[in-house]
Amino acid sequence: MQETLELLTGHPLEGDGRITKMFLAVGAHDFAGAARHFWRLPYGRIEDRAQFWLVLKEGRGTCTTKHALLAELAREQAIDLELMLGIYEMGERNTPGVGEVLQKYGLPYVPEAHCYLRYQGVRIDVTGVPPGAEPIGRLLYEEPITVDKIGTYKNDLHKRFLHDWIARTETVHGRSLEDVWRIREECIAALGAGEYAQPEGR
């Protein structure tokens, strides 16, 4: 993670943009420092995802809200990076904490929507993961999005992907989209109660 953050050095925070001032208030004086600050924050849903700046106030965030806020900061700072939406195979090896839930339902993984940044062709992910977790490798799908698409658009795309995955995957035949979404929500709840929810001392 430190290596990818090095790509973001050399971008001091300047100007009086609303998001810029929020980061300056927590002691982040350059873009790499802002990303590092988020890397240390625990995983957890904020009160209202549409108000993604609450990550700084509530001291926690998900892949979606952390990266949306950084993307908005980049826009204010005229830094050319993209907010990305990808779908990957969420399992215990790359997302420690979901294995027990998946095992209960006889699933090796479930496709999960994930947000991150792309800068100079490199994927930058400040979600923060427990030590020993494998990095997310193969993506089943990805596209650049704008911050206004982190809510309904992201959920709808994820559900369409799950619908098609259920239809072609033998291990989930007989389960409805609602069933799989419920399993996915149980996985996310497990993350919010596990190691991901612990602040990182990195």
C-alpha positions in Angstrom: 0.0 0.0 0.0 2.8 2.4 0.8 4.3 2.0 -2.6 1.0 3.0 -4.3 0.6 6.0 -2.0 4.0 7.2 -3.1 2.5 7.9 -6.5 0.3 10.5 -4.9 3.1 12.5 -3.3 3.8 16.0 -4.6 0.2 17.2 -4.3 -0.1 19.7 -1.5 -3.6 20.6 -0.6 -4.3 24.1 -1.8 -7.3 26.5 -2.1 -10.4 26.8 0.1 -12.6 24.1 -1.4 -15.1 22.6 1.1 -13.6 19.1 1.1 -10.1 20.5 1.1 -10.8 22.5 4.3 -12.2 19.3 5.9 -9.0 17.4 5.3 -6.8 20.3 6.4 -8.8 20.4 9.6 -7.8 16.8 10.4 -4.1 17.5 9.7 -3.8 16.2 6.1 -1.8 18.7 4.2 -1.2 16.8 0.9 -3.2 14.2 -1.1 -1.0 11.3 0.0 -1.6 12.3 3.6 -5.3 12.4 3.0 -5.2 8.9 1.5 -3.0 7.6 4.4 -5.5 9.0 6.9 -8.3 7.0 5.3 -6.1 3.9 5.2 -6.0 4.0 9.0 -9.7 4.6 9.6 -11.7 1.5 10.5 -14.3 -0.1 8.2 -17.9 0.9 8.9 -21.0 2.4 7.3 -21.6 6.0 8.0 -25.1 7.4 8.8 -25.8 8.5 5.2 -23.8 7.3 2.3 -24.9 10.2 0.2 -23.2 12.6 2.6 -19.9 10.8 2.1 -18.0 13.6 3.9 -19.3 12.2 7.1 -16.4 9.7 7.0 -14.2 12.5 8.5 -16.8 13.4 11.2 -17.7 9.8 12.1 -14.2 8.4 11.8 -15.1 5.3 9.7 -16.0 4.5 6.2 -16.5 1.8 3.6 -14.7 1.4 0.2 -17.4 3.4 -1.3 -17.5 6.4 1.0 -13.8 6.7 1.6 -12.9 6.7 -2.1 -15.8 8.9 -3.1 -14.6 11.5 -0.7 -11.0 11.2 -2.0 -12.3 11.5 -5.5 -14.1 14.7 -4.6 -10.9 16.0 -3.0 -9.0 15.2 -6.2 -11.5 17.1 -8.2 -11.0 20.2 -6.0 -7.2 19.8 -6.3 -7.3 19.2 -10.1 -5.6 15.8 -9.7 -6.4 13.5 -12.6 -7.6 10.3 -11.0 -10.7 8.1 -11.5 -13.2 6.7 -9.0 -13.7 3.1 -10.0 -16.5 0.6 -9.5 -15.4 -3.1 -9.7 -16.9 -6.4 -8.9 -14.7 -9.2 -7.4 -15.1 -12.6 -5.8 -15.4 -11.8 -2.1 -14.2 -14.7 0.0 -12.3 -15.3 3.2 -8.8 -15.1 1.6 -9.2 -11.6 0.2 -11.8 -10.4 2.7 -11.2 -12.0 6.1 -14.3 -12.2 8.2 -16.8 -13.3 5.6 -15.7 -17.0 5.5 -17.9 -18.2 8.3 -21.0 -16.6 6.7 -20.3 -18.0 3.3 -19.5 -21.5 4.7 -22.9 -21.5 6.5 -24.6 -21.1 3.1 -22.3 -23.4 1.2 -20.8 -20.7 -1.0 -17.0 -20.3 -1.8 -17.5 -16.6 -2.5 -20.1 -14.0 -3.5 -19.6 -11.3 -6.1 -19.2 -8.0 -4.3 -19.1 -4.4 -5.6 -16.0 -2.5 -4.6 -14.9 1.1 -5.1 -11.3 2.2 -5.4 -9.2 4.8 -7.2 -7.2 4.6 -10.4 -4.2 6.9 -10.8 -1.7 6.7 -13.7 -3.1 3.2 -14.5 -2.5 2.0 -10.9 -5.3 0.8 -8.6 -5.2 2.6 -5.2 -7.3 1.1 -2.4 -7.5 2.8 1.0 -10.3 0.7 2.4 -7.9 -0.9 4.8 -7.7 -4.6 5.4 -6.5 -6.9 8.3 -2.9 -8.2 8.1 -2.6 -11.3 6.0 -5.5 -10.6 3.6 -4.7 -11.3 0.0 -5.0 -8.3 -2.3 -8.0 -8.3 -4.6 -6.7 -9.7 -7.8 -9.0 -10.6 -10.7 -12.0 -8.3 -11.2 -15.1 -9.7 -12.8 -16.2 -6.2 -14.0 -15.1 -2.6 -13.6 -16.0 0.9 -14.8 -15.2 4.5 -13.9 -18.0 6.3 -12.1 -18.8 9.7 -10.7 -19.5 10.3 -7.0 -23.3 10.7 -7.7 -23.4 7.0 -8.7 -22.2 5.5 -5.4 -25.8 5.0 -4.3 -28.7 3.7 -6.4 -26.6 3.2 -9.5 -24.0 1.1 -7.7 -26.6 -1.1 -6.0 -28.6 -1.6 -9.2 -25.5 -2.6 -11.2 -24.5 -5.0 -8.4 -27.9 -6.6 -8.3 -28.0 -7.0 -12.1 -24.6 -8.7 -11.9 -25.8 -11.0 -9.1 -28.9 -11.9 -11.0 -26.9 -13.1 -14.0 -24.4 -14.8 -11.8 -27.1 -16.8 -10.0 -28.5 -17.9 -13.4 -25.2 -19.3 -14.6 -23.7 -20.6 -11.3 -24.6 -24.1 -10.2 -23.8 -23.6 -6.5 -26.5 -20.9 -6.1 -29.2 -22.4 -8.3 -32.5 -22.3 -6.4 -31.6 -19.2 -4.5 -33.3 -15.9 -5.3 -31.6 -12.6 -5.7 -33.1 -11.6 -2.4 -31.5 -14.6 -0.7 -28.1 -13.9 -2.1 -28.4 -10.2 -1.3 -29.3 -11.1 2.3 -26.2 -13.4 2.5 -24.1 -10.5 1.1 -25.5 -8.1 3.8 -24.7 -10.7 6.5 -21.1 -10.7 5.2 -20.9 -6.9 5.3 -22.2 -7.0 8.9 -19.5 -9.5 9.8 -16.9 -7.2 8.4 -18.2 -4.3 10.4 -18.0 -6.3 13.6 -14.6 -7.9 13.0 -11.0 -7.0 12.4 -12.0 -4.5 9.7 -13.7 -2.4 12.3 -10.5 -2.0 14.3 -8.4 1.2 13.7 -5.1 0.4 12.0 -1.9 1.6 13.6 -0.2 2.0 10.2 
